[in-house]
Amino acid sequence: MGHRRLAMGPIQEVALAAKKALDSGGGSGVWIFDDATGSLIDVDPRGTDPEVLARLAERVAPAPPTRDLEPPDAETGPRGRGRPKLGVVAREVTLLPRHWDWLSAQPGGASVALRKLVEGARRASGDRDRIRAAQEAAYRFMSSIGGDLPGFEEASRALFAYDRRSFGDRIAAWPADVRDYAIKLAFADLEPGDSGK
């Protein structure tokens, strides 16, 4: 609410805390942010607590299915193509003929070769991808709530330079809850005591 954090945790708890603050006349603007993306989450606080939670349940994506490594049950009958119990999803891939020729010559065929290539790329760029996602989440949050705060441009440059010390210096004068959340989003992957640069 404004630059003060009301609650943090599961979306249901945060939505009810926001509703309570709005119902008590604490202000007209409560913003809810997604920790994973830094994006705003739109919650309709009208009505009773169960009504708010019911509307929220309609919008919140269900949890992803767990990987079931059990063999298929004989009662379920024959399965279609693919391995749905392992979470395999069929999608279209467009490649040049020389790419298909190379893939089909690999041990295990095209699917196995593509999975190995993807896993290798994920391992090789995992840290960079995680850092980029954290930077983007922090920037979304900062732009939404702190775009007019002093040092925003300089803080943004420090964020994308992955310079925690400079970032912290640039946002030191920001409201404590905004500053702490921006740092949490941007640099949660650092080990305690690691300053980034």
Backbone as a printed PyTorch tensor [residue, N CA C, xyz], in Angstrom:
tensor([[[  0.8680,  -1.1650,   0.0000],
         [  0.0000,   0.0000,   0.0000],
         [  0.9080,   1.2190,   0.0000]],

        [[  0.8770,   1.9450,  -1.1130],
         [  1.8550,   3.0140,  -1.2500],
         [  3.2290,   2.3880,  -1.3450]],

        [[  4.1100,   2.7840,  -0.4430],
         [  5.4540,   2.1970,  -0.4070],
         [  5.6640,   1.3150,   0.8160]],

        [[  4.5560,   0.8680,   1.4340],
         [  4.6360,   0.0290,   2.6300],
         [  4.1180,  -1.3670,   2.3260]],

        [[  4.8970,  -2.3960,   2.6990],
         [  4.4740,  -3.7840,   2.4820],
         [  3.4710,  -4.1750,   3.5640]],

        [[  2.3310,  -4.7060,   3.1210],
         [  1.2910,  -5.1650,   4.0470],
         [  1.4500,  -6.6300,   4.3910]],

        [[  1.7880,  -7.4200,   3.3950],
         [  1.8480,  -8.8660,   3.5970],
         [  2.7330,  -9.4880,   2.5410]],

        [[  3.1820, -10.7140,   2.8310],
         [  3.9940, -11.4780,   1.8960],
         [  3.6800, -12.9470,   2.1370]],

        [[  3.5160, -13.7020,   1.0570],
         [  3.2250, -15.1190,   1.2090],
         [  2.3410, -15.6160,   0.0930]],

        [[  1.5820, -16.6890,   0.3510],
         [  0.6800, -17.2270,  -0.6700],
         [ -0.3280, -16.1640,  -1.1090]],

        [[ -0.6960, -16.2050,  -2.3780],
         [ -1.5690, -15.1890,  -2.9530],
         [ -2.8850, -15.0610,  -2.1910]],

        [[ -3.4220, -16.1590,  -1.6840],
         [ -4.6930, -16.1070,  -0.9610],
         [ -4.5590, -15.2550,   0.3000]],

        [[ -3.4610, -15.4470,   1.0490],
         [ -3.2430, -14.6720,   2.2740],
         [ -3.0140, -13.1950,   1.9510]],

        [[ -2.2540, -12.9450,   0.9040],
         [ -1.9540, -11.5690,   0.5190],
         [ -3.2280, -10.8640,   0.0460]],

        [[ -4.0540, -11.5580,  -0.7260],
         [ -5.3050, -10.9620,  -1.2110],
         [ -6.2150, -10.5910,  -0.0500]],

        [[ -6.3100, -11.4590,   0.9490],
         [ -7.1610, -11.1530,   2.1020],
         [ -6.5840, -10.0150,   2.9420]],

        [[ -5.2600,  -9.9380,   3.0440],
         [ -4.6370,  -8.8200,   3.7650],
         [ -4.9080,  -7.5080,   3.0360]],

        [[ -4.8330,  -7.5410,   1.7080],
         [ -5.1280,  -6.3390,   0.9140],
         [ -6.5840,  -5.9360,   1.0860]],

        [[ -7.4900,  -6.9100,   1.0680],
         [ -8.9090,  -6.6290,   1.2460],
         [ -9.1570,  -6.0070,   2.6170]],

        [[ -8.5340,  -6.5580,   3.6350],
         [ -8.7110,  -6.0370,   4.9930],
         [ -8.2310,  -4.5880,   5.0780]],

        [[ -7.0810,  -4.3060,   4.4710],
         [ -6.5540,  -2.9340,   4.5010],
         [ -7.4840,  -1.9780,   3.7630]],

        [[ -8.0040,  -2.4030,   2.6290],
         [ -8.9250,  -1.5470,   1.8720],
         [-10.2460,  -1.3580,   2.6150]],

        [[-10.7510,  -2.4340,   3.2300],
         [-12.0160,  -2.3540,   3.9670],
         [-11.9140,  -1.4510,   5.1840]],

        [[-10.7180,  -1.3760,   5.7790],
         [-10.5400,  -0.5450,   6.9760],
         [-10.2750,   0.9110,   6.6200]],

        [[-10.3400,   1.2190,   5.3250],
         [-10.1350,   2.6070,   4.9080],
         [ -8.6860,   3.0080,   4.8780]],

        [[ -7.8050,   2.0180,   4.7750],
         [ -6.3760,   2.2940,   4.7960],
         [ -5.8510,   2.9360,   3.5280]],

        [[ -6.6790,   3.1390,   2.5450],
         [ -6.2220,   3.7650,   1.3140],
         [ -6.9560,   3.1850,   0.1240]],

        [[ -6.7040,   3.7500,  -1.0140],
         [ -7.4190,   3.2960,  -2.1980],
         [ -6.5490,   2.4560,  -3.1120]],

        [[ -5.2630,   2.3890,  -2.8670],
         [ -4.3830,   1.6580,  -3.7740],
         [ -3.5360,   0.6200,  -3.0870]],

        [[ -3.8100,  -0.6280,  -3.4070],
         [ -2.9720,  -1.7240,  -2.9250],
         [ -2.4840,  -2.4600,  -4.1540]],

        [[ -1.1840,  -2.6460,  -4.2160],
         [ -0.5800,  -3.3610,  -5.3390],
         [ -0.0660,  -4.7000,  -4.8460]],

        [[ -0.3260,  -5.7450,  -5.6320],
         [  0.1550,  -7.0900,  -5.2990],
         [  1.1020,  -7.5190,  -6.4080]],

        [[  2.3000,  -7.9570,  -6.0200],
         [  3.3280,  -8.3470,  -6.9810],
         [  3.6160,  -9.8350,  -6.8950]],

        [[  3.9070, -10.4220,  -8.0320],
         [  4.2950, -11.8220,  -8.1490],
         [  5.8040, -11.9100,  -7.8900]],

        [[  6.2070, -12.6880,  -6.8960],
         [  7.6300, -12.8150,  -6.5640],
         [  8.4440, -13.3980,  -7.7070]],

        [[  7.8490, -14.2490,  -8.5270],
         [  8.5990, -14.9100,  -9.5970],
         [  8.8600, -13.9880, -10.7810]],

        [[  7.9310, -13.0690, -11.0500],
         [  8.0500, -12.2460, -12.2590],
         [  8.1430, -10.7610, -11.9930]],

        [[  7.8090, -10.3110, -10.7940],
         [  7.7720,  -8.8830, -10.5020],
         [  6.5640,  -8.1950, -11.1030]],

        [[  5.6550,  -8.9580, -11.6920],
         [  4.4660,  -8.4000, -12.3380],
         [  3.3680,  -8.1500, -11.3220]],

        [[  2.5060,  -7.1870, -11.6530],
         [  1.3300,  -6.9210, -10.8250],
         [  0.3200,  -8.0430, -10.9850]],

        [[ -0.3470,  -8.3850,  -9.8890],
         [ -1.4160,  -9.3710,  -9.9070],
         [ -2.7020,  -8.6180,  -9.6030]],

        [[ -3.6840,  -8.7640, -10.4800],
         [ -4.9550,  -8.0750, -10.3130],
         [ -5.8740,  -8.9290,  -9.4580]],

        [[ -6.3020,  -8.3810,  -8.3180],
         [ -7.1960,  -9.0820,  -7.4080],
         [ -8.4050,  -8.1930,  -7.1620]],

        [[ -9.5930,  -8.7690,  -7.2760],
         [-10.8350,  -8.0370,  -7.0230],
         [-11.1920,  -8.2020,  -5.5490]],

        [[-11.0640,  -7.1400,  -4.7300],
         [-11.2830,  -7.2670,  -3.2880],
         [-12.7390,  -7.0930,  -2.8480]],

        [[-13.6730,  -6.9790,  -3.7860],
         [-15.0750,  -6.7580,  -3.4200],
         [-15.7010,  -8.0200,  -2.8520]],

        [[-16.6370,  -7.8240,  -1.9390],
         [-17.3950,  -8.9370,  -1.3840],
         [-16.7730,  -9.5050,  -0.1190]],

        [[-17.2390, -10.6930,   0.2350],
         [-16.7540, -11.3590,   1.4460],
         [-15.4210, -12.0560,   1.1550]],

        [[-14.7520, -12.4660,   2.2160],
         [-13.4900, -13.1910,   2.0480],
         [-13.6640, -14.4350,   1.1640]],

        [[-14.6970, -15.2740,   1.4140],
         [-14.8750, -16.4460,   0.5460],
         [-15.1240, -16.0670,  -0.9240]],

        [[-15.8140, -14.9570,  -1.1640],
         [-16.0510, -14.5220,  -2.5480],
         [-14.7500, -14.0970,  -3.2160]],

        [[-13.9180, -13.3770,  -2.4780],
         [-12.6170, -12.9590,  -3.0190],
         [-11.7790, -14.1880,  -3.3490]],

        [[-11.7360, -15.1430,  -2.4270],
         [-10.9430, -16.3510,  -2.6470],
         [-11.5000, -17.1950,  -3.7970]],

        [[-12.8190, -17.2270,  -3.9420],
         [-13.4240, -18.0020,  -5.0420],
         [-13.0530, -17.3810,  -6.3890]],

        [[-13.1260, -16.0470,  -6.4830],
         [-12.7370, -15.3890,  -7.7400],
         [-11.2560, -15.6070,  -8.0240]],

        [[-10.4620, -15.5690,  -6.9800],
         [ -9.0240, -15.7700,  -7.1330],
         [ -8.7210, -17.1940,  -7.5940]],

        [[ -9.4400, -18.1690,  -7.0460],
         [ -9.2210, -19.5730,  -7.4120],
         [ -9.5210, -19.8100,  -8.8900]],

        [[-10.4680, -19.0560,  -9.4490],
         [-10.7800, -19.1930, -10.8670],
         [ -9.6220, -18.7280, -11.7390]],

        [[ -8.8310, -17.7720, -11.2390],
         [ -7.7620, -17.1760, -12.0340],
         [ -6.4080, -17.8070, -11.8040]],

        [[ -6.1830, -18.3570, -10.6230],
         [ -4.8770, -18.9200, -10.3000],
         [ -4.7270, -20.2460, -11.0170]],

        [[ -3.6140, -20.3860, -11.7180],
         [ -3.3640, -21.6190, -12.4690],
         [ -3.2060, -22.7860, -11.5110]],

        [[ -3.7360, -23.9560, -11.8760],
         [ -3.5520, -25.1240, -11.0240],
         [ -2.0860, -25.5270, -10.9730]],

        [[ -1.7320, -26.2010,  -9.9240],
         [ -0.3520, -26.6590,  -9.7710],
         [  0.0040, -27.6010, -10.9130]],

        [[  1.2630, -27.5270, -11.3800],
         [  1.6440, -28.4290, -12.4710],
         [  1.5670, -29.8750, -12.0090]],

        [[  1.2450, -30.7930, -12.9200],
         [  1.1370, -32.2010, -12.5170],
         [  2.4870, -32.7260, -12.0590]],

        [[  2.4340, -33.6070, -11.0820],
         [  3.6690, -34.2080, -10.6020],
         [  4.0860, -35.2920, -11.5620]],

        [[  5.3750, -35.5570, -11.5930],
         [  5.8770, -36.6080, -12.4820],
         [  5.5120, -37.9530, -11.9000]],

        [[  4.7880, -38.7180, -12.6400],
         [  4.3530, -40.0440, -12.2100],
         [  5.1720, -41.0680, -12.9840]],

        [[  6.0620, -41.7530, -12.2740],
         [  6.9360, -42.7150, -12.9370],
         [  6.4110, -44.1420, -12.8370]],

        [[  5.1960, -44.2990, -12.3330],
         [  4.6040, -45.6240, -12.2370],
         [  4.2450, -46.1300, -13.6290]],

        [[  4.3030, -47.4500, -13.8460],
         [  3.8690, -47.9790, -15.1380],
         [  2.3770, -47.7420, -15.3180]],

        [[  1.9100, -47.6580, -16.5810],
         [  0.4880, -47.4180, -16.8040],
         [ -0.3580, -48.5400, -16.2230]],

        [[ -1.4940, -48.1690, -15.6840],
         [ -2.4230, -49.1260, -15.1030],
         [ -3.1200, -49.8910, -16.2280]],

        [[ -3.2350, -51.1750, -16.0830],
         [ -3.8460, -51.9990, -17.1190],
         [ -5.3020, -51.5980, -17.3440]],

        [[ -5.9600, -51.0460, -16.3010],
         [ -7.3640, -50.6800, -16.4310],
         [ -7.5640, -49.4650, -17.3300]],

        [[ -6.5510, -48.6360, -17.4880],
         [ -6.7110, -47.4120, -18.2610],
         [ -6.7190, -47.6730, -19.7480]],

        [[ -6.3470, -48.8310, -20.1740],
         [ -6.3590, -49.1680, -21.5940],
         [ -5.1130, -48.6740, -22.2890]],

        [[ -5.0640, -48.8160, -23.5970],
         [ -3.8650, -48.4310, -24.3380],
         [ -3.6910, -46.9110, -24.3550]],

        [[ -2.4500, -46.5330, -24.3620],
         [ -2.1150, -45.1140, -24.3910],
         [ -1.8830, -44.6790, -25.8190]],

        [[ -1.9840, -43.3710, -26.0010],
         [ -1.6610, -42.7970, -27.2970],
         [ -0.1520, -42.6430, -27.4210]],

        [[  0.2700, -41.8930, -28.4390],
         [  1.6990, -41.6790, -28.6710],
         [  2.3020, -40.8100, -27.5810]],

        [[  3.5980, -40.9200, -27.4240],
         [  4.3040, -40.1000, -26.4390],
         [  4.3390, -40.7570, -25.0800]],

        [[  4.8000, -40.0100, -24.1130],
         [  4.9260, -40.5180, -22.7430],
         [  4.2650, -39.5370, -21.7830]],

        [[  2.9350, -39.4900, -21.7540],
         [  2.2580, -38.4940, -20.9300],
         [  2.5330, -38.6570, -19.4490]],

        [[  2.7950, -39.8680, -18.9830],
         [  3.0710, -40.0590, -17.5590],
         [  4.3860, -39.4060, -17.1540]],

        [[  5.3020, -39.2140, -18.1090],
         [  6.5710, -38.5550, -17.8170],
         [  6.5090, -37.0570, -18.0990]],

        [[  5.3720, -36.5830, -18.5470],
         [  5.2310, -35.1660, -18.8300],
         [  5.6990, -34.7650, -20.2140]],

        [[  5.9080, -35.7340, -21.1100],
         [  6.3520, -35.4290, -22.4630],
         [  5.2030, -34.7740, -23.2180]],

        [[  5.5030, -33.6710, -23.8810],
         [  4.5030, -32.9290, -24.6350],
         [  4.9520, -32.8400, -26.0840]],

        [[  4.0600, -33.1820, -27.0010],
         [  4.3870, -33.1030, -28.4280],
         [  4.1330, -31.6790, -28.9240]],

        [[  5.1190, -31.1090, -29.6180],
         [  4.9810, -29.7930, -30.2410],
         [  5.6690, -29.8330, -31.5880]],

        [[  5.3460, -28.8780, -32.4120],
         [  5.9480, -28.8200, -33.7380],
         [  7.2930, -28.1110, -33.6740]],

        [[  8.2750, -28.6640, -34.3860],
         [  9.5960, -28.0540, -34.5130],
         [  9.8910, -27.9260, -35.9960]],

        [[ 10.3060, -26.7540, -36.4160],
         [ 10.6140, -26.5260, -37.8270],
         [ 12.1170, -26.3770, -37.9800]],

        [[ 12.7170, -27.2490, -38.7650],
         [ 14.1520, -27.2360, -38.9990],
         [ 14.4300, -27.3740, -40.4900]],

        [[ 15.6220, -27.0320, -40.8650],
         [ 16.0550, -27.2320, -42.2460],
         [ 16.3270, -28.7210, -42.4860]],

        [[ 16.2830, -29.1630, -43.7340],
         [ 16.5250, -30.5890, -44.0200],
         [ 17.8510, -31.0980, -43.4700]],

        [[ 18.9080, -30.2970, -43.5350],
         [ 20.2060, -30.7740, -43.0260],
         [ 20.1580, -30.9940, -41.5130]],

        [[ 19.3330, -30.2040, -40.8050],
         [ 19.1860, -30.4020, -39.3650],
         [ 18.4710, -31.7210, -39.0800]],

        [[ 17.3910, -31.9900, -39.8350],
         [ 16.6750, -33.2490, -39.6670],
         [ 17.5810, -34.4340, -40.0080]],

        [[ 18.4090, -34.2970, -41.0500],
         [ 19.3340, -35.3790, -41.4120],
         [ 20.2930, -35.6670, -40.2690]],

        [[ 20.8440, -34.6010, -39.6770],
         [ 21.7810, -34.7810, -38.5710],
         [ 21.0800, -35.4140, -37.3800]],

        [[ 19.8830, -34.9130, -37.0270],
         [ 19.1470, -35.4420, -35.8830],
         [ 18.7950, -36.9100, -36.0680]],

        [[ 18.3550, -37.2790, -37.2450],
         [ 17.9520, -38.6750, -37.4550],
         [ 19.1420, -39.6240, -37.4250]],

        [[ 20.3540, -39.1100, -37.6460],
         [ 21.5510, -39.9550, -37.6060],
         [ 22.0800, -40.1370, -36.1840]],

        [[ 21.5280, -39.4130, -35.2210],
         [ 22.0040, -39.4990, -33.8420],
         [ 21.4490, -40.7400, -33.1500]],

        [[ 22.2210, -41.2990, -32.2040],
         [ 21.7070, -42.4570, -31.4530],
         [ 20.4100, -42.0930, -30.7310]],

        [[ 19.3940, -42.8830, -30.9010],
         [ 18.1180, -42.6340, -30.2510],
         [ 17.1800, -41.7910, -31.0980]],

        [[ 17.6640, -41.2330, -32.1760],
         [ 16.8070, -40.4590, -33.0750],
         [ 16.7020, -38.9920, -32.6890]],

        [[ 15.8130, -38.3050, -33.3840],
         [ 15.6690, -36.8610, -33.2570],
         [ 15.2270, -36.4290, -31.8610]],

        [[ 14.2680, -37.1180, -31.2820],
         [ 13.7440, -36.7010, -29.9710],
         [ 14.8100, -36.7750, -28.8910]],

        [[ 15.5480, -37.8800, -28.8660],
         [ 16.6040, -38.0330, -27.8560],
         [ 17.6780, -36.9730, -28.0640]],

        [[ 18.0960, -36.7580, -29.3070],
         [ 19.1350, -35.7660, -29.5900],
         [ 18.6740, -34.3680, -29.2000]],

        [[ 17.4260, -34.0100, -29.5040],
         [ 16.9170, -32.6880, -29.1360],
         [ 16.8580, -32.5150, -27.6220]],

        [[ 16.4070, -33.5530, -26.9100],
         [ 16.3660, -33.4520, -25.4450],
         [ 17.7620, -33.2530, -24.8790]],

        [[ 18.7560, -33.9770, -25.4190],
         [ 20.1300, -33.8170, -24.9420],
         [ 20.6550, -32.4110, -25.2280]],

        [[ 20.3480, -31.8860, -26.4130],
         [ 20.7850, -30.5290, -26.7580],
         [ 20.1510, -29.4900, -25.8250]],

        [[ 18.8620, -29.6470, -25.5620],
         [ 18.1640, -28.7010, -24.6860],
         [ 18.7300, -28.7740, -23.2650]],

        [[ 18.9200, -29.9730, -22.7550],
         [ 19.4580, -30.1180, -21.3940],
         [ 20.8650, -29.5340, -21.2940]],

        [[ 21.6910, -29.7740, -22.3140],
         [ 23.0380, -29.1930, -22.3170],
         [ 23.0010, -27.6750, -22.3330]],

        [[ 22.1160, -27.1080, -23.1310],
         [ 21.9800, -25.6520, -23.1910],
         [ 21.4570, -25.1010, -21.8720]],

        [[ 20.5240, -25.8110, -21.2470],
         [ 19.9990, -25.3580, -19.9460],
         [ 21.1030, -25.3470, -18.8970]],

        [[ 21.9470, -26.3910, -18.8870],
         [ 23.0510, -26.4340, -17.9220],
         [ 24.0520, -25.3200, -18.1990]],

        [[ 24.3590, -25.0970, -19.4700],
         [ 25.3710, -24.1020, -19.8330],
         [ 24.9090, -22.6780, -19.5470]],

        [[ 23.6130, -22.4020, -19.7210],
         [ 23.1500, -21.0300, -19.5530],
         [ 22.2420, -20.8580, -18.3450]],

        [[ 22.1730, -21.8540, -17.4720],
         [ 21.2710, -21.8040, -16.3210],
         [ 21.4600, -20.5860, -15.4530]],

        [[ 22.7180, -20.2810, -15.0850],
         [ 22.9760, -19.1200, -14.2330],
         [ 22.6120, -17.8230, -14.9430]],

        [[ 23.0010, -17.7120, -16.2100],
         [ 22.6720, -16.4860, -16.9640],
         [ 21.1690, -16.3060, -17.0820]],

        [[ 20.4530, -17.3960, -17.3420],
         [ 18.9990, -17.3140, -17.4770],
         [ 18.3540, -16.9010, -16.1600]],

        [[ 18.8400, -17.4610, -15.0570],
         [ 18.2950, -17.1310, -13.7430],
         [ 18.5560, -15.6640, -13.4030]],

        [[ 19.7630, -15.1890, -13.7030],
         [ 20.1090, -13.7890, -13.4330],
         [ 19.2380, -12.8670, -14.2810]],

        [[ 19.0930, -13.1920, -15.5680],
         [ 18.2780, -12.3570, -16.4570],
         [ 16.8310, -12.3030, -15.9670]],

        [[ 16.2660, -13.4490, -15.5710],
         [ 14.8880, -13.4790, -15.0790],
         [ 14.7430, -12.6440, -13.8080]],

        [[ 15.7340, -12.7180, -12.9150],
         [ 15.6930, -11.9250, -11.6840],
         [ 15.7810, -10.4320, -11.9980]],

        [[ 16.6510, -10.0580, -12.9280],
         [ 16.7660,  -8.6540, -13.3200],
         [ 15.4510,  -8.1410, -13.9020]],

        [[ 14.8480,  -8.9320, -14.7680],
         [ 13.5870,  -8.5160, -15.3920],
         [ 12.4760,  -8.3880, -14.3520]],

        [[ 12.4230,  -9.3200, -13.3910],
         [ 11.4050,  -9.2440, -12.3370],
         [ 11.6130,  -7.9930, -11.4910]],

        [[ 12.8530,  -7.7350, -11.0990],
         [ 13.1380,  -6.5490, -10.2920],
         [ 12.8150,  -5.2680, -11.0590]],

        [[ 13.1480,  -5.2480, -12.3400],
         [ 12.8760,  -4.0500, -13.1380],
         [ 11.3700,  -3.8180, -13.2910]],

        [[ 10.5910,  -4.8750, -13.4910],
         [  9.1320,  -4.7230, -13.5880],
         [  8.5830,  -4.1130, -12.3040]],

        [[  9.0250,  -4.6650, -11.1700],
         [  8.5780,  -4.1410,  -9.8750],
         [  8.9930,  -2.6840,  -9.7110]],

        [[ 10.2660,  -2.4070,  -9.9510],
         [ 10.7760,  -1.0420,  -9.7730],
         [ 10.0440,  -0.0500, -10.6780]],

        [[  9.7920,  -0.4390, -11.9090],
         [  9.1050,   0.4490, -12.8460],
         [  7.6790,   0.7320, -12.3940]],

        [[  7.0280,  -0.2840, -11.8330],
         [  5.6460,  -0.1180, -11.3950],
         [  5.5290,   0.7780, -10.1790]],

        [[  6.4280,   0.5970,  -9.2330],
         [  6.2470,   1.2880,  -7.9540],
         [  7.2670,   2.3990,  -7.7100]],

        [[  8.4150,   2.3350,  -8.4000],
         [  9.4720,   3.2890,  -8.0780],
         [ 10.0230,   4.0560,  -9.2510]],

        [[  9.2910,   4.0960, -10.3520],
         [  9.7960,   4.7830, -11.5350],
         [ 10.0730,   6.2530, -11.3260]],

        [[  9.4210,   6.8510, -10.3280],
         [  9.6400,   8.2710, -10.0520],
         [ 10.5000,   8.5000,  -8.8050]],

        [[ 11.0410,   7.4350,  -8.2340],
         [ 11.8950,   7.5790,  -7.0550],
         [ 13.2840,   8.0610,  -7.4750]],

        [[ 13.9800,   8.7600,  -6.5860],
         [ 15.3020,   9.2880,  -6.9480],
         [ 16.2990,   8.1750,  -7.2540]],

        [[ 17.0640,   8.3560,  -8.3220],
         [ 18.0940,   7.3890,  -8.6830],
         [ 17.5820,   6.1990,  -9.4550]],

        [[ 16.3270,   6.2440,  -9.9340],
         [ 15.7480,   5.0910, -10.6330],
         [ 16.5800,   4.6840, -11.8430]],

        [[ 16.9540,   5.6370, -12.6830],
         [ 17.7180,   5.3150, -13.9030],
         [ 19.0730,   4.7100, -13.5590]],

        [[ 19.7610,   5.3080, -12.5990],
         [ 21.0720,   4.7990, -12.1950],
         [ 20.9440,   3.4090, -11.5670]],

        [[ 19.8860,   3.2240, -10.7780],
         [ 19.6520,   1.9110, -10.1650],
         [ 19.3670,   0.8620, -11.2390]],

        [[ 18.6340,   1.2450, -12.2700],
         [ 18.3430,   0.3140, -13.3660],
         [ 19.6200,  -0.1070, -14.0730]],

        [[ 20.5130,   0.8530, -14.3050],
         [ 21.7900,   0.5070, -14.9500],
         [ 22.6110,  -0.4290, -14.0730]],

        [[ 22.6350,  -0.1720, -12.7790],
         [ 23.3770,  -1.0470, -11.8610],
         [ 22.7430,  -2.4380, -11.8090]],

        [[ 21.4160,  -2.4800, -11.8560],
         [ 20.7150,  -3.7610, -11.8480],
         [ 21.1350,  -4.6110, -13.0320]],

        [[ 21.1150,  -4.0330, -14.2390],
         [ 21.4370,  -4.8060, -15.4360],
         [ 22.9340,  -5.0270, -15.6130]],

        [[ 23.7430,  -4.2880, -14.8400],
         [ 25.1800,  -4.5600, -14.8090],
         [ 25.4920,  -5.6410, -13.7620]],

        [[ 24.4620,  -6.0520, -13.0280],
         [ 24.5810,  -7.0370, -11.9600],
         [ 25.5880,  -6.5970, -10.8980]],

        [[ 25.4670,  -5.3390, -10.5160],
         [ 26.3520,  -4.7360,  -9.5260],
         [ 25.5410,  -4.4250,  -8.2710]],

        [[ 25.5070,  -5.3720,  -7.3560],
         [ 24.6640,  -5.2350,  -6.1620],
         [ 25.0690,  -4.0350,  -5.3130]],

        [[ 26.3580,  -3.8110,  -5.1660],
         [ 26.8160,  -2.6990,  -4.3200],
         [ 26.3200,  -1.3580,  -4.8770]],

        [[ 26.5150,  -1.1420,  -6.1650],
         [ 26.0640,   0.1070,  -6.7820],
         [ 24.5350,   0.1990,  -6.7510]],

        [[ 23.8690,  -0.9230,  -7.0010],
         [ 22.4050,  -0.9510,  -6.9620],
         [ 21.9240,  -0.5230,  -5.5720]],

        [[ 22.5150,  -1.1100,  -4.5420],
         [ 22.1340,  -0.7640,  -3.1670],
         [ 22.3860,   0.6980,  -2.8570]],

        [[ 23.5120,   1.2400,  -3.3440],
         [ 23.8140,   2.6560,  -3.1240],
         [ 22.7680,   3.5500,  -3.7850]],

        [[ 22.3440,   3.1840,  -4.9970],
         [ 21.4070,   4.0140,  -5.7660],
         [ 20.0070,   4.0210,  -5.1660]],

        [[ 19.6340,   2.9530,  -4.4700],
         [ 18.2840,   2.8890,  -3.9170],
         [ 18.2690,   3.0340,  -2.3920]],

        [[ 19.3860,   3.4210,  -1.8130],
         [ 19.4870,   3.5330,  -0.3520],
         [ 18.4480,   4.4820,   0.2400]],

        [[ 18.0930,   5.5330,  -0.4760],
         [ 17.1370,   6.5170,   0.0370],
         [ 15.6820,   6.1330,  -0.2270]],

        [[ 15.4520,   5.0290,  -0.9320],
         [ 14.0830,   4.6110,  -1.2250],
         [ 13.3980,   4.1100,   0.0500]],

        [[ 12.0780,   4.0880,   0.0860],
         [ 11.3950,   3.5110,   1.2530],
         [ 11.8830,   2.0840,   1.5050]],

        [[ 12.0500,   1.7540,   2.7700],
         [ 12.6880,   0.4830,   3.1490],
         [ 12.0260,  -0.7390,   2.5240]],

        [[ 10.7030,  -0.8110,   2.5300],
         [ 10.0330,  -1.9960,   1.9890],
         [ 10.2460,  -2.1270,   0.4890]],

        [[ 10.2410,  -1.0110,  -0.2310],
         [ 10.4750,  -1.0310,  -1.6820],
         [ 11.9200,  -1.4400,  -1.9530]],

        [[ 12.8420,  -0.8460,  -1.2310],
         [ 14.2730,  -1.1480,  -1.4010],
         [ 14.5560,  -2.6280,  -1.1320]],

        [[ 14.0560,  -3.1360,  -0.0080],
         [ 14.3380,  -4.5200,   0.3720],
         [ 13.7430,  -5.5190,  -0.6140]],

        [[ 12.5400,  -5.2280,  -1.1110],
         [ 11.9010,  -6.1510,  -2.0540],
         [ 12.6200,  -6.1180,  -3.4040]],

        [[ 13.0460,  -4.9450,  -3.8460],
         [ 13.7890,  -4.8500,  -5.1090],
         [ 15.0890,  -5.6460,  -5.0190]],

        [[ 15.7880,  -5.5400,  -3.9030],
         [ 17.0340,  -6.2980,  -3.7170],
         [ 16.7380,  -7.7970,  -3.6800]],

        [[ 15.6610,  -8.1780,  -2.9920],
         [ 15.2930,  -9.5980,  -2.9180],
         [ 15.0110, -10.1550,  -4.3140]],

        [[ 14.2560,  -9.4150,  -5.1200],
         [ 13.9440,  -9.8850,  -6.4690],
         [ 15.1990,  -9.9830,  -7.3310]],

        [[ 16.0560,  -8.9780,  -7.2400],
         [ 17.2060,  -8.8810,  -8.1380],
         [ 18.3410,  -9.8190,  -7.7850]],

        [[ 18.5700, -10.0390,  -6.4990],
         [ 19.7930, -10.7370,  -6.0870],
         [ 19.5400, -11.8880,  -5.1300]],

        [[ 18.3800, -12.4950,  -5.1910],
         [ 18.0820, -13.6090,  -4.2850],
         [ 18.9780, -14.8050,  -4.5330]],

        [[ 19.5700, -14.8830,  -5.7390],
         [ 20.4090, -16.0350,  -6.0780],
         [ 21.7990, -15.9500,  -5.4780]],

        [[ 22.1950, -14.7880,  -4.9280],
         [ 23.5340, -14.6470,  -4.3520],
         [ 23.6170, -15.3410,  -3.0080]],

        [[ 24.7640, -15.8810,  -2.7460],
         [ 25.0140, -16.4650,  -1.4410],
         [ 25.1370, -15.3350,  -0.4110]],

        [[ 24.7740, -15.5880,   0.8760],
         [ 24.9510, -14.5580,   1.8770],
         [ 26.4060, -14.0770,   1.8910]],

        [[ 26.5940, -12.7740,   1.9070],
         [ 27.9350, -12.2090,   1.9230],
         [ 28.4950, -11.9580,   0.5540]],

        [[ 27.8980, -12.5080,  -0.4920],
         [ 28.3450, -12.2720,  -1.8690],
         [ 27.7810, -10.9440,  -2.3170]],

        [[ 28.6200, -10.0620,  -2.7950],
         [ 28.1570,  -8.7160,  -3.1300],
         [ 27.8240,  -8.5530,  -4.5930]],

        [[ 27.9320,  -9.5860,  -5.3840],
         [ 27.6320,  -9.4550,  -6.8060],
         [ 28.8830,  -9.0920,  -7.5540]],

        [[ 29.3170,  -7.8710,  -7.4680],
         [ 30.5560,  -7.4330,  -8.1280],
         [ 31.5260,  -6.9950,  -7.0900]]])
